[in-house]
Amino acid sequence: MFSWLKTLSKFIMYQKPQPAPSVFESGIEDRPLEEGEKSKAKSKAKSKAKSKSKAKSKSKSKSKAGGNGGSDTDSNDSGQGNQDQHQLRDSEQNNRKNGSRKRNSRRGKPRNAAIQKKYSDKVAENQDIDQILNQKVELSYRLEENKQVLEKLFRVPENKDAVFRSLSIGTEPPAQAMLVFIDGITNAQVQNLAVLQPLMLLSGARDIRQNRKGDTPAEAGVFLQGQECPRLGPGNGENKETAVYKDFFDRVKQAVLPNNQVAEGRTYDQVVYDVLNGNSALFIEGYNQALLLETKGWHFRSVSPPQVEAVIRGPQEAFTEMLRVNTSLVRKIIHRSSLVTEFIKVGYNAPMQCAVMYVADLANPDLVKEVKRRLESIRADQTYETGLAEQMIEDNPLHMVPQVLTTERPDRVAASLLDGKVAVLMDGNPFVMIMPCTFFNLMQSPEDAYVRWPFGAFMRLIRYAGLFLALLLPAHYVAIVAYHQEFIPTDLLMAITGAREKVPFPSIVEVLIMEAAFELIREAGVRIPGTIGTTLGIVGALILGQAAVAANIVSPILIIVVAVTALGSFAIPNYSFSLSIRLLRFVYILFASLSGLLGILVGVFIHVGVMSTVKSFGVPFLAPAAPVTRKGRDYFMRGPVWQQETRPDYLDPLKTKRQPQFSRGWLNDGDDKGGAER
């Protein structure tokens, strides 16, 4: 009779949804307990309840007991309790000092243990693979054993990218070989013409030791028919008439393969690393070595103009995602034999190839050693971007100022290398890190050197003015309107007061509203692709500003203040430094709202004091201003290029002289000793 009410209640009343069937469920602690686990949980709960009941009964008996003895025992118990509390507090403070890693590890122990127990076979296999790679296990003489180990390392047959190409080298008798590579990151044409074709079509080679008994394949040698056999000296124990290349492996490496780069690998770790970087590994039966052949075929974009650092006058080239292309762009500018490029593996589980470039006769060896030490000590998984590596190697990661200079322009990297600095390039990233970095480096642009020195000095003054406006203009507006009205001329004060008459908010609130709105517009304009972002930024700022003034939310003078502040932040050439200025602007606004100009001065004092303690690879961030070092013509202002005779002394370069005192030789009028500059 009431069946229709039941059916209606099913649709009206809330019911817990049934989960869809799935093999994987994240969060083991949320899964239903099994029968064995349920019994364990119940027994634990019962034991806890019994212990609580016993503690309550003991406390009641102690409270009933009277007399001095009871007071003594109570005092002793209280003293012990206080000691226990102090010990607990000390242990908690130590845990806090050590960080949240121990707490997180304790929380994650049961979950990780359950996962490892469920997938014990997979965990054991991964541990075997890590042991092979970490312990630098050497290759085997047997080709089939090498194939089995590499298939295990590359997770074949699940992994379809790894290719194992078996082949026979065209000798008499044929020699078995195997080529290992990753499909998609190698050049198939180079493999066919420079590897497979010379090996498989080597029909003119024969083994002259095949009739000798007891020779292993590694002891046999080959030479080409019609080619004179090289003769060895009488002290080598070989017959002059039958002397051949000692090793067939060296013969293949030196005379058969026409690759431009060929290296030898003796461990599985080295082979795996090269194969993952686009090379091909050649294994030959009977040898515990592998030939690592240069067959990279990465797809990459061509060299294009810079996208972030706009170029007005200078080279219209920017770095790409190819490491070798980037190093060639730097060598295209610096034609110097002392320019050194060292390759380092950065990272732990997914190591990335990293290039450290420096000029050996200019850069301080201690600086180069420190840069390489920090890069090699990184044990993180994700280091595929310069921003991630920068956060791992900077001296003071808690400070807001950037301590590593990043650029996408090869000309700026070349100029820094010639000053004695070190550049770090990462594979797959178009930005290059330059270290050490100072405050004045962040405010400089390469265009300053490409124009005449008065214009370069004027542009730097404009940038410093933009830095001051972006950092302190909104704070000064809040301080003057709220505390220091006497600083404003009477007519301007009356105009500002009349404009703010209908605004219901204090100055600090309207400044925060407009600054937050502008930051939101700027972030939205960056994230929206194409020209729509620029249009949205312009139109959104105009519409929001006009609507806010019409609605009496903000005053018209504040729109001007926010617009000038935004223009000042755009004038800062370094993006990371601009982000720190945008964030510190809100701190100065807070100081101004609390104490006016006094709060701003306190904030500037603290800010400069903190920056003076920051170092970038041992170099003070405010050098050469604090500490004061040798004066130069290219720090705060841009001086004439012919007067920039020395390199920055805070780098301690091996050569301090950049150019002679009289660099314009045409002014000497034939005098070998040189004359005075005009």
Salt bridges, closest charged atoms under 4 A:
GLU25 OE1 - ARG31 NE 3.98
ASP77 OD2 - LYS62 NZ 3.59
ASP128 OD2 - LYS152 NZ 3.86
GLU145 OE1 - ARG142 NH1 3.85
ASP215 OD2 - ARG212 NE 3.69
GLU238 OE1 - ARG209 NH2 3.87
GLU264 OE2 - LYS253 NZ 3.15
GLU264 OE1 - ARG266 NH2 3.77
ASP269 OD2 - LYS136 NZ 2.79
ASP269 OD2 - LYS345 NZ 3.86
GLU294 OE1 - LYS296 NZ 3.15
GLU309 OE1 - ARG412 NH1 3.43
GLU317 OE2 - LYS332 NZ 2.88
GLU321 OE1 - ARG301 NE 2.91
GLU342 OE1 - LYS372 NZ 2.93
ASP361 OD2 - ARG336 NH2 3.13
ASP361 OD2 - LYS655 NZ 3.51
GLU370 OE2 - ARG373 NH2 2.72
GLU370 OE2 - ARG374 NE 2.68
ASP395 OD1 - ARG374 NH1 2.95
ASP411 OD2 - ARG409 NH2 2.93
ASP419 OD1 - ARG658 NH2 2.64
GLU447 OE2 - ARG409 NH1 2.83
ASP448 OD2 - ARG460 NE 2.96
ASP448 OD1 - ARG463 NH2 2.80
GLU486 OE2 - HIS484 ND1 3.91
GLU510 OE2 - ARG500 NE 2.84
GLU515 OE1 - ARG585 NH1 2.77
GLU519 OE2 - ARG522 NH2 2.97
GLU519 OE1 - ARG582 NH2 2.61
GLU519 OE2 - ARG585 NH1 3.35
GLU523 OE2 - ARG527 NE 2.70
ASP634 OD1 - ARG460 NH2 2.75
ASP634 OD1 - ARG638 NH1 3.23
ASP669 OD2 - ARG678 NH2 2.96
GLU677 OE1 - ARG664 NH2 3.05
